[in-house]
Structure formats: C-alpha cells, structure tokens
Amino acid sequence: MQVKLKVNGQAVTLDAPPNTLLVQAIREHLRLTGTHVGCDTAQCGACTVHVNGRALKSCNVLLAQMQGAEITTIEGIAQADGTLHPMQAAFKECHGLQCGFCTPGMVMSAIDLCNNHPNASETEVRELLDGNLCRCTGYQNIVKAVVMGGKAMSAPNT
C-alpha cells in the first residue's frame, strides 16, 4: 500500500503493508528513531508525535490512516539552525529527564498541552500529562519544564 504524507515538512511516499503502524513507519521506514516504542498499547506515550498539529500516540494508528497527513516527530521541532524548540530548551534547563526514554513523547505531548492549555498550572499539567509515563523522574522536573516551556511558547517574539 502506498501512503503519501508530509513528515517534518518533507513530502514522503511510503510503500508498506496495510497493517503497518505509524510508529513502525517512522522508525523503520524513515529511520527517525527519536519516536520510541514503549508499551505498544497506547498507555505510555513514548511514541507520541504530532499529526496535523495534534499529539497522537503513533503505536495505536495505522500508517494507512495517515494518507495526506502532516506528521511532526521530535526530530522536526527544533529550528533549521539547530536552535531547540522552547519546550526542548525547558526540559534541558529544568533537567526534565533522567534516562531519556520517555522524553521525546513527553516533549511532544507537552507542546500540544501548552498549545491547548496556555498558562496551565502545575496541577493541570500533571492531570493533562496523565497518558505519558516516566519511570525515573517522579515528574517534578517534568512538570516544571512543561510550565517553563509553556511560558516560553506563549511569550511574544521580540
């Protein structure tokens, strides 16, 4: 089956079996390995990407459903010159990671969270990140990073 879509701003045509999951296409066909496979059941959020601007767990959707979609992976959110996305910079600044396995999905979910809930409180961030699991950090620095990243995302560019 042939699927045409955009990935990180680039037009892509993938030829894959109809049962190919989006996460498999991203990792195995496109070799974008920042999107991680964690649970394979859409519980952990490690595979989160943006599809048409919204966070989506890519282990839970078929590539065939993505015909014409715009996909953004963790590799596609930094600026062309390598400048980190404000959320990536906040995770770095607040050390919102430990082993790093959940971080790409957590960052992608956090961007969507802040786009839809600007100025979310720490309590709201904890509730809204419910579908992303981290086994290392205890979430305190992740929550700080999301709040900081959200403020940076909503700050006017000067």
DRENPA-3360 file (N, C-alpha, C; in nm, 2 decimals, always signed):
BEGIN
1 = MQVKLKVN = +0.09/-0.12/+0.00/+0.00/+0.00/+0.00/+0.09/+0.12/+0.00 ~ +0.05/+0.22/-0.08/+0.13/+0.34/-0.09/+0.06/+0.46/-0.01 ~ +0.13/+0.53/+0.07/+0.08/+0.64/+0.15/+0.17/+0.76/+0.13 ~ +0.10/+0.87/+0.10/+0.17/+1.00/+0.08/+0.13/+1.09/+0.20 ~ +0.24/+1.14/+0.25/+0.22/+1.23/+0.37/+0.34/+1.32/+0.38 ~ +0.34/+1.42/+0.47/+0.45/+1.50/+0.50/+0.50/+1.47/+0.64 ~ +0.63/+1.45/+0.65/+0.70/+1.42/+0.77/+0.80/+1.53/+0.80 ~ +0.79/+1.60/+0.90/+0.88/+1.71/+0.94/+0.90/+1.80/+0.82;
9 = GQAVTLDA = +0.79/+1.83/+0.75/+0.79/+1.93/+0.64/+0.83/+1.88/+0.51 ~ +0.87/+1.75/+0.50/+0.91/+1.69/+0.38/+0.81/+1.60/+0.32 ~ +0.78/+1.61/+0.19/+0.68/+1.52/+0.13/+0.75/+1.38/+0.12 ~ +0.67/+1.28/+0.16/+0.72/+1.14/+0.17/+0.61/+1.05/+0.11 ~ +0.66/+0.95/+0.03/+0.57/+0.84/-0.01/+0.63/+0.71/+0.04 ~ +0.54/+0.64/+0.12/+0.59/+0.52/+0.18/+0.51/+0.40/+0.12 ~ +0.58/+0.29/+0.09/+0.51/+0.17/+0.04/+0.53/+0.07/+0.15 ~ +0.42/+0.03/+0.21/+0.42/-0.06/+0.33/+0.30/-0.14/+0.33;
17 = PPNTLLVQ = +0.30/-0.25/+0.40/+0.18/-0.34/+0.42/+0.07/-0.26/+0.49 ~ -0.05/-0.29/+0.46/-0.16/-0.22/+0.52/-0.17/-0.23/+0.67 ~ -0.11/-0.32/+0.73/-0.11/-0.34/+0.88/+0.01/-0.27/+0.95 ~ +0.08/-0.18/+0.87/+0.20/-0.11/+0.93/+0.15/+0.00/+1.02 ~ +0.20/+0.00/+1.15/+0.17/+0.10/+1.24/+0.25/+0.23/+1.21 ~ +0.19/+0.34/+1.24/+0.26/+0.47/+1.21/+0.40/+0.47/+1.28 ~ +0.41/+0.42/+1.40/+0.54/+0.42/+1.47/+0.64/+0.33/+1.40 ~ +0.60/+0.22/+1.34/+0.69/+0.14/+1.26/+0.74/+0.21/+1.14;
25 = AIREHLRL = +0.65/+0.28/+1.07/+0.68/+0.36/+0.95/+0.78/+0.46/+0.98 ~ +0.76/+0.53/+1.09/+0.85/+0.64/+1.14/+0.99/+0.59/+1.17 ~ +0.99/+0.48/+1.25/+1.12/+0.43/+1.29/+1.19/+0.34/+1.19 ~ +1.12/+0.25/+1.13/+1.18/+0.15/+1.04/+1.19/+0.20/+0.89 ~ +1.09/+0.27/+0.84/+1.10/+0.31/+0.70/+1.17/+0.44/+0.69 ~ +1.15/+0.53/+0.78/+1.21/+0.67/+0.77/+1.33/+0.68/+0.85 ~ +1.36/+0.59/+0.94/+1.48/+0.59/+1.03/+1.48/+0.71/+1.12 ~ +1.37/+0.75/+1.16/+1.36/+0.86/+1.26/+1.33/+0.79/+1.40;
33 = TGTHVGCD = +1.44/+0.77/+1.47/+1.43/+0.68/+1.59/+1.41/+0.76/+1.72 ~ +1.39/+0.88/+1.71/+1.35/+0.96/+1.83/+1.22/+0.92/+1.89 ~ +1.13/+0.88/+1.80/+1.00/+0.83/+1.84/+1.02/+0.69/+1.90 ~ +0.99/+0.67/+2.02/+1.02/+0.54/+2.09/+0.90/+0.45/+2.09 ~ +0.92/+0.32/+2.10/+0.82/+0.22/+2.12/+0.83/+0.17/+2.26 ~ +0.73/+0.20/+2.34/+0.73/+0.16/+2.48/+0.64/+0.04/+2.51 ~ +0.51/+0.06/+2.51/+0.42/-0.04/+2.56/+0.35/-0.11/+2.44 ~ +0.34/-0.05/+2.33/+0.26/-0.10/+2.21/+0.11/-0.10/+2.24;
41 = TAQCGACT = +0.07/-0.04/+2.34/-0.08/-0.04/+2.38/-0.13/+0.10/+2.40 ~ -0.06/+0.21/+2.36/-0.10/+0.35/+2.38/-0.12/+0.39/+2.52 ~ -0.05/+0.33/+2.61/-0.06/+0.36/+2.75/+0.05/+0.45/+2.80 ~ +0.18/+0.44/+2.74/+0.29/+0.51/+2.80/+0.32/+0.64/+2.73 ~ +0.29/+0.67/+2.61/+0.31/+0.79/+2.54/+0.45/+0.81/+2.48 ~ +0.54/+0.71/+2.49/+0.68/+0.72/+2.44/+0.68/+0.74/+2.28 ~ +0.57/+0.70/+2.22/+0.56/+0.71/+2.07/+0.49/+0.83/+2.02 ~ +0.46/+0.93/+2.11/+0.38/+1.05/+2.07/+0.45/+1.13/+1.97;
49 = VHVNGRAL = +0.37/+1.16/+1.86/+0.41/+1.25/+1.75/+0.29/+1.35/+1.73 ~ +0.31/+1.45/+1.65/+0.20/+1.54/+1.61/+0.15/+1.50/+1.48 ~ +0.02/+1.49/+1.46/-0.05/+1.46/+1.34/-0.14/+1.57/+1.31 ~ -0.11/+1.65/+1.21/-0.19/+1.77/+1.17/-0.20/+1.86/+1.29 ~ -0.09/+1.87/+1.37/-0.08/+1.97/+1.48/-0.13/+1.92/+1.61 ~ -0.17/+1.79/+1.62/-0.23/+1.74/+1.75/-0.14/+1.62/+1.79 ~ -0.12/+1.61/+1.92/-0.05/+1.49/+1.97/-0.13/+1.36/+1.95 ~ -0.05/+1.26/+1.91/-0.11/+1.13/+1.88/-0.01/+1.02/+1.91;
57 = KSCNVLLA = -0.06/+0.92/+1.98/+0.03/+0.80/+2.01/+0.04/+0.72/+1.88 ~ +0.15/+0.71/+1.82/+0.17/+0.65/+1.69/+0.17/+0.50/+1.69 ~ +0.17/+0.44/+1.81/+0.17/+0.29/+1.81/+0.02/+0.24/+1.80 ~ -0.07/+0.33/+1.80/-0.21/+0.30/+1.81/-0.29/+0.34/+1.68 ~ -0.21/+0.37/+1.57/-0.28/+0.41/+1.45/-0.20/+0.35/+1.33 ~ -0.27/+0.32/+1.23/-0.21/+0.26/+1.11/-0.16/+0.37/+1.02 ~ -0.05/+0.34/+0.95/+0.01/+0.43/+0.85/-0.10/+0.46/+0.75 ~ -0.18/+0.36/+0.71/-0.28/+0.38/+0.60/-0.38/+0.49/+0.64;
65 = QMQGAEIT = -0.40/+0.51/+0.77/-0.49/+0.62/+0.81/-0.43/+0.76/+0.80 ~ -0.30/+0.77/+0.76/-0.23/+0.89/+0.76/-0.22/+0.95/+0.62 ~ -0.29/+0.90/+0.52/-0.29/+0.95/+0.39/-0.31/+1.10/+0.39 ~ -0.21/+1.18/+0.34/-0.22/+1.32/+0.33/-0.20/+1.40/+0.46 ~ -0.16/+1.33/+0.56/-0.14/+1.39/+0.69/-0.01/+1.46/+0.70 ~ +0.00/+1.56/+0.79/+0.13/+1.62/+0.82/+0.17/+1.57/+0.96 ~ +0.29/+1.50/+0.96/+0.34/+1.44/+1.08/+0.46/+1.52/+1.13 ~ +0.47/+1.54/+1.25/+0.59/+1.60/+1.31/+0.64/+1.51/+1.42;
73 = TIEGIAQA = +0.77/+1.48/+1.41/+0.83/+1.39/+1.51/+0.92/+1.48/+1.60 ~ +0.98/+1.43/+1.70/+1.07/+1.50/+1.78/+1.19/+1.56/+1.70 ~ +1.23/+1.49/+1.60/+1.34/+1.54/+1.51/+1.30/+1.67/+1.43 ~ +1.17/+1.69/+1.42/+1.12/+1.80/+1.34/+1.08/+1.93/+1.42 ~ +1.10/+1.93/+1.55/+1.06/+2.05/+1.62/+1.16/+2.16/+1.64 ~ +1.29/+2.13/+1.64/+1.39/+2.23/+1.65/+1.40/+2.31/+1.52 ~ +1.46/+2.43/+1.53/+1.47/+2.52/+1.42/+1.57/+2.46/+1.32 ~ +1.57/+2.50/+1.20/+1.67/+2.45/+1.10/+1.81/+2.48/+1.14;
81 = DGTLHPMQ = +1.84/+2.58/+1.21/+1.98/+2.61/+1.26/+2.02/+2.53/+1.38 ~ +1.93/+2.45/+1.43/+1.96/+2.36/+1.55/+1.91/+2.42/+1.68 ~ +1.85/+2.54/+1.67/+1.80/+2.60/+1.80/+1.69/+2.52/+1.85 ~ +1.70/+2.48/+1.97/+1.59/+2.40/+2.03/+1.46/+2.46/+2.04 ~ +1.35/+2.38/+2.02/+1.22/+2.43/+2.05/+1.21/+2.48/+2.19 ~ +1.13/+2.58/+2.23/+1.12/+2.62/+2.37/+1.09/+2.51/+2.47 ~ +1.02/+2.41/+2.43/+0.99/+2.30/+2.52/+1.11/+2.22/+2.54 ~ +1.18/+2.19/+2.43/+1.31/+2.12/+2.45/+1.41/+2.19/+2.54;
89 = AAFKECHG = +1.42/+2.32/+2.52/+1.51/+2.40/+2.60/+1.47/+2.40/+2.74 ~ +1.34/+2.40/+2.77/+1.29/+2.40/+2.91/+1.32/+2.26/+2.97 ~ +1.30/+2.15/+2.90/+1.33/+2.02/+2.95/+1.48/+2.01/+2.98 ~ +1.56/+2.07/+2.90/+1.71/+2.08/+2.93/+1.74/+2.16/+3.05 ~ +1.68/+2.28/+3.05/+1.71/+2.37/+3.16/+1.66/+2.32/+3.30 ~ +1.55/+2.25/+3.30/+1.49/+2.20/+3.43/+1.53/+2.06/+3.46 ~ +1.61/+2.00/+3.37/+1.65/+1.86/+3.38/+1.53/+1.77/+3.39 ~ +1.43/+1.79/+3.30/+1.31/+1.72/+3.30/+1.32/+1.58/+3.24;
97 = LQCGFCTP = +1.43/+1.52/+3.26/+1.46/+1.38/+3.21/+1.55/+1.31/+3.30 ~ +1.56/+1.18/+3.28/+1.66/+1.11/+3.35/+1.72/+1.01/+3.26 ~ +1.66/+0.90/+3.23/+1.71/+0.80/+3.13/+1.69/+0.86/+2.99 ~ +1.58/+0.94/+2.97/+1.55/+1.00/+2.84/+1.46/+0.92/+2.75 ~ +1.42/+0.80/+2.79/+1.34/+0.71/+2.71/+1.20/+0.78/+2.68 ~ +1.14/+0.83/+2.78/+1.01/+0.89/+2.77/+1.01/+1.03/+2.71 ~ +1.13/+1.10/+2.71/+1.14/+1.24/+2.69/+1.09/+1.28/+2.55 ~ +1.12/+1.22/+2.44/+1.06/+1.27/+2.31/+0.91/+1.27/+2.31;
105 = GMVMSAID = +0.84/+1.16/+2.36/+0.70/+1.16/+2.37/+0.64/+1.26/+2.47 ~ +0.71/+1.28/+2.58/+0.67/+1.38/+2.68/+0.68/+1.52/+2.62 ~ +0.79/+1.55/+2.55/+0.80/+1.68/+2.49/+0.69/+1.71/+2.39 ~ +0.66/+1.61/+2.30/+0.56/+1.63/+2.20/+0.42/+1.64/+2.27 ~ +0.40/+1.57/+2.37/+0.27/+1.59/+2.44/+0.26/+1.72/+2.51 ~ +0.38/+1.76/+2.57/+0.38/+1.89/+2.64/+0.36/+2.01/+2.55 ~ +0.41/+2.00/+2.43/+0.38/+2.11/+2.33/+0.23/+2.12/+2.30 ~ +0.17/+2.00/+2.27/+0.03/+2.00/+2.25/-0.05/+2.05/+2.37;
113 = LCNNHPNA = -0.01/+2.01/+2.49/-0.08/+2.05/+2.61/-0.07/+2.20/+2.62 ~ +0.04/+2.26/+2.60/+0.06/+2.41/+2.61/-0.01/+2.49/+2.50 ~ -0.02/+2.43/+2.38/-0.09/+2.49/+2.27/-0.24/+2.50/+2.31 ~ -0.29/+2.40/+2.37/-0.43/+2.39/+2.40/-0.47/+2.44/+2.54 ~ -0.37/+2.45/+2.63/-0.40/+2.50/+2.77/-0.29/+2.59/+2.81 ~ -0.28/+2.71/+2.74/-0.18/+2.81/+2.78/-0.19/+2.84/+2.93 ~ -0.07/+2.86/+2.99/-0.06/+2.90/+3.13/-0.12/+2.80/+3.22 ~ -0.11/+2.67/+3.19/-0.16/+2.56/+3.27/-0.08/+2.56/+3.40;
121 = SETEVREL = -0.15/+2.54/+3.51/-0.09/+2.53/+3.64/-0.02/+2.39/+3.66 ~ +0.07/+2.38/+3.76/+0.14/+2.25/+3.78/+0.04/+2.14/+3.80 ~ -0.07/+2.17/+3.87/-0.17/+2.06/+3.89/-0.24/+2.02/+3.76 ~ -0.27/+2.12/+3.68/-0.33/+2.09/+3.54/-0.23/+2.01/+3.46 ~ -0.10/+2.05/+3.46/+0.00/+1.98/+3.38/+0.00/+1.84/+3.42 ~ +0.00/+1.81/+3.55/+0.01/+1.67/+3.60/-0.11/+1.59/+3.55 ~ -0.23/+1.66/+3.55/-0.35/+1.59/+3.50/-0.35/+1.57/+3.35 ~ -0.30/+1.67/+3.28/-0.31/+1.66/+3.13/-0.20/+1.57/+3.07;
129 = LDGNLCRC = -0.09/+1.55/+3.15/+0.02/+1.45/+3.10/-0.01/+1.31/+3.15 ~ -0.13/+1.29/+3.20/-0.16/+1.16/+3.25/-0.13/+1.04/+3.16 ~ -0.14/+1.06/+3.03/-0.11/+0.95/+2.94/+0.03/+0.93/+2.90 ~ +0.12/+1.00/+2.97/+0.26/+0.98/+2.94/+0.33/+0.93/+3.07 ~ +0.40/+0.82/+3.06/+0.46/+0.76/+3.18/+0.61/+0.78/+3.18 ~ +0.66/+0.81/+3.30/+0.81/+0.82/+3.32/+0.84/+0.73/+3.44 ~ +0.93/+0.64/+3.43/+0.96/+0.55/+3.54/+1.08/+0.60/+3.62 ~ +1.14/+0.71/+3.59/+1.26/+0.76/+3.65/+1.25/+0.88/+3.74;
137 = TGYQNIVK = +1.18/+0.98/+3.69/+1.19/+1.12/+3.75/+1.10/+1.15/+3.86 ~ +0.99/+1.09/+3.88/+0.89/+1.14/+3.98/+0.82/+1.26/+3.93 ~ +0.84/+1.30/+3.81/+0.76/+1.40/+3.74/+0.79/+1.55/+3.78 ~ +0.85/+1.57/+3.90/+0.86/+1.71/+3.95/+0.93/+1.80/+3.84 ~ +1.05/+1.76/+3.79/+1.12/+1.84/+3.70/+1.05/+1.84/+3.56 ~ +0.98/+1.74/+3.53/+0.90/+1.74/+3.40/+0.79/+1.84/+3.41 ~ +0.72/+1.85/+3.52/+0.61/+1.95/+3.54/+0.67/+2.09/+3.53 ~ +0.78/+2.11/+3.60/+0.85/+2.24/+3.59/+0.89/+2.28/+3.45;
145 = AVVMGGKA = +0.94/+2.18/+3.38/+0.98/+2.20/+3.24/+0.86/+2.24/+3.15 ~ +0.75/+2.17/+3.17/+0.63/+2.20/+3.09/+0.58/+2.34/+3.12 ~ +0.57/+2.38/+3.25/+0.53/+2.51/+3.28/+0.62/+2.62/+3.22 ~ +0.75/+2.60/+3.24/+0.85/+2.69/+3.18/+0.84/+2.69/+3.03 ~ +0.83/+2.58/+2.96/+0.82/+2.57/+2.82/+0.70/+2.64/+2.77 ~ +0.59/+2.62/+2.84/+0.46/+2.68/+2.80/+0.47/+2.83/+2.81 ~ +0.53/+2.88/+2.91/+0.55/+3.03/+2.92/+0.64/+3.08/+2.80 ~ +0.74/+3.01/+2.77/+0.83/+3.05/+2.66/+0.76/+3.04/+2.53;
153 = MSAPNT = +0.67/+2.94/+2.51/+0.60/+2.93/+2.38/+0.50/+3.04/+2.37 ~ +0.44/+3.09/+2.48/+0.34/+3.19/+2.47/+0.39/+3.33/+2.47 ~ +0.52/+3.34/+2.50/+0.59/+3.48/+2.51/+0.59/+3.54/+2.37 ~ +0.57/+3.67/+2.36/+0.58/+3.73/+2.23/+0.72/+3.73/+2.18 ~ +0.74/+3.70/+2.05/+0.88/+3.71/+1.99/+0.92/+3.85/+1.98 ~ +1.04/+3.88/+2.03/+1.09/+4.01/+2.03/+1.21/+4.02/+1.94;
% end
